[in-house]
Amino acid sequence: MKLVFPHKEHKDFELIGDEFTIGSSEDSAIQIEALGMSSNHAKLVKDGDVYSLVIDNPASMASVNGRLVKGSKEVREGDLMIIAQVHCKIEGEKVEKKDDNRTRIRMALPKFVLRGVSGVYFGKTFPLRGKTSLGRHSDNDIFVNVDGISRKHAAITVTGDGLELEDMGSSNGTFLNGNEVNEKTALKIGDEIKLDNIRFLIQSPGMQLDQKPKQSSPSSASHSVSNVASNTSAVSSGSATKWVVTTLVLLAAAVGGAWYLGYLDKFL
């Protein structure tokens, strides 16, 4: 295992041992100089196969998956830790698989997807295969890191007939189309699932591509053309009237001026 920094501002650190101090001090096993980092900011402790982030000083700020650490917090592979302002994760060693020249079978598209329609999950889509668990703990298939969501909140299972929704003993309940779910309940496309204040819709993978802009009917198009023509005719008629009135006014003014200057005396 190793500690990696997604922003690449620090080198990866191999986690060989059971305890690693993190801080700006030269005595720290993992020395990090960053804004807000104290000399002995935190400890990463391994107990068997489980890692924990330990904070001895309450003034030292650290979080795991967005939740503030007070005392100690279990850290799993892939969990995001923010220590002071430094982002880091625990990752396992990537083992390169040798090519055995076998044809790879492409995974088929899921028949159903879960699409977020509120909060931070708006627009996010999750494929539904087998049994999909939802909850606040990071080992769920869909990790919903929101206050009000239980560690194991609900589960959606793909069956031979479609989908089933069940509540996993959550504190705030699971709701289907506004009704609380107390037993396994069948789902269909278009159903809304609500976990606390987070809402999801059951969809098929291509549903968001099916909506096309409505085309105008021939009758409405003809009506529009007719309106444009009548409007144009009205505008043209109004313009012609204005030109006639203007011409008469100018002509009258010219005649009056000629009479005043005596140019018309010989005709009178």
N, C-alpha and C positions, 0 to 999 in steps of 0.2 A: 504494500500500500504506500501511497505517497500523498503529500499535501500539494495541491496545484493551485495556481493563481490564474483565473480566467482572463484577467486583463494583462497578464504577462509582465507585470511590473517587478516581479520577484521570481527567482529561480524555484523550480519544483524542489520539494524536500522529501527525501526517502524516510518513511516512518519505520525505522528499525529500532525497536525497544518498546517500553511500556509507558513512558511518561516524557512529555516534551513541553518545556516552558516556552512561552511566546511573549516577546517584548522587545523593547529597543535596547536593552542592556546587552553588553558583549557576553555576559554570562548566560544569556538565554540560548536554549537549544536551537530555537528558530528566531533569529534576530531580524526584526523588521523595523525599519525607521520610517515612520509615517505620522501624519498629523493625528494627534489624539492618542497615540500609542504610548503607554507608560512603560517604565523599565521592566516590570514583571506584570504584564497585562492579563495573561490567561495561561491555562495549562490544557494540553490535550492528553488525556489519560486513556490507556488501553486496558480493558479487563476481559481477558479471553479474546473473543472476536469483536467485542463491542468497544467503540470509542465514545468518550464523553468530553465535552468542553466544560472546563471548570473555571469559575470566576471567584477568586478569593476576596478581591476588593470591590465592594458595591459601586465604587466610582468608575470602575473600568467597564466601558460599554462594549457589549458583544451580543450577537443574535444568531439564531439558527432558523433558516427558512422564514425570516421576518419576525420571529418571536424573541423578545428580549430574554437573555439568559440571566437567571438569578440563582447563583450557587452552582448548579450543574445541569447539563442538558445532553441527552444522548444524541450522537451524530452518526448518521448512516452514510454509506457511500453515495455520493451525488448531492447530499444536502448542502445548501449554500450557507456558509458562515461569513459573517461580517464582523471582523475584530477591529475595533476603532473604526477606520474607514476602509479597511483592506478586505477585499472579497477573496475567499478561498474555499476549496472543496477537498474532500478525501476521495481519491480514485484508486482503483485497483490497476494492476499491471495489465496492459493490453497485449494479448497473445495473438500473434499473427497466424492465421490458419493457412496451411499449405494447400495449394490448388491440387485437388485430386482428379481433375479433368471430368468430374461428373456434371451433368446438366443440372443447373439450379432451377427449381420450380418456383415460379413467381407467385407470391401470395395473392389470393383473390381479394377483390375489393369487398369490404364488409357490406352486408345487406342493410344494416342500420347504423346510424351515427347519432351521437348526442351533441347538440349544438348549444353553446351558452348564449343566452339572450339578455343577461343583466350583469351588472357589476364588472369585476376585473376579468371575468370569463366570457364577456360579450364577444361573439364572433369566433370563439375557439371551438374547434370540432374534434370530437373524440370517437374513434371507431369502437363499435360494440361487437365483441367476439367472446364466446364462452360466457363466463361469469365475470362481470366488471364491478369492482367495489369502488365506492366513493367515500371519502372521509378526510379528516384533518391530519391523519398520520401519513408519513411519507411512503409507507409500504403499500398504500392503496393504489389500485390501477389508475384512478383519477384522483390526484392529490388536490383537495380543495382547502387551501390554507386560509380560512376565514373564521373569525370569531363567531360562535353560534353553531358551527358544524362539529359534530362529534368525531372522535378518532375513527370509529367505524360507523358510518352514518347510514348508508343504504347500499343496495346491490341490484344490478340489472343482469338478468340471465337470458341468453339466447336459447330458445327452445325450438322444438320441431314445428310448433304452431306460431311462433313469433317471439315475443319478449315478455318477461315477467319482472315486476318491480317488488322489492321487499325492503322494509325498514329493518335496520340491524340494532334496534334498541336505542336509537338516538334520543338525546335529551329534548330537542326542539321539534322532533317529528319530521316525517316525509310526507309530501302532499302531491297528489295527482289531480290535475285540473281543479285545484282548490279544495279537494277532499283529502282528509288525512288517511294514510295507508296503514292498516293494522294487520294485514295478512298479505300473502303473495297475490299480486294483482296483475292481470294481463295489460299489456301496453300495445298501442297502435301508433302509426305515423301521425304526427300532428299533436300528440299528447304533450302536456306541459308538466314537468317535474320541478318541484320547489323544495329546496333544502335551506331552511332558515330564510334568508332574503336572496338566495342565489337561484335563478331559474334556468332550466334547460328545456329544449324541445327535442322530441324524437323525430328524426328525419331519415330519408334515404340519401345516399351520397350525392346524387345529382339534383336534389330538389332546388338548391339555390341557383341552378343554371336553367331551370325550367321557365322562370318568369321572363316573359318577353314583353316589350312595350306594345300597347294596343294600337292596331292600325285603324285609321279612319275608314268608315264605310263609304261606298261610292255615293250614297245619298247625301251623307254629311259633307263629303268633298264637293259635290255639286252645289250644295247649299252655300258652302263657303265661297265658291267661285262666284255664285250669284250675288252674294253680299258684297264681295269686292267690286264686282262690276257696277252694282247700283251705287256704291259709295263713290267710285271713280266718276260715274256720270254726274252725281250730285255735285262733286267738287268742281268738275269741268263747267257745269251750268252756272255755279256760283261765281267762278272766275270770269266767265264771259260777261255776266251782268256787271261785275265790278269794272271791267274794261270799258263797257259802253257808257256807264255813268261818268267815269273819269274823262273819257273823250269829250262828252257833252259839256262838262264843266270847263275843260280847257278851251273848247271852241267858244263858249260864251264869254270867257275871260278875254280871249283874243279879239272878239267883235267889240266888246266894251272898250278895250284899250284903243282900238282903231278909231272908234267914234269920238273918244275923248281927245285924241290928238288931231282930229279934223280930217282924217284920211277918207271918211265916208261922206263928206259934205257934197262932193260932186255927184254922188249917187242919190242924194236926197232932194 
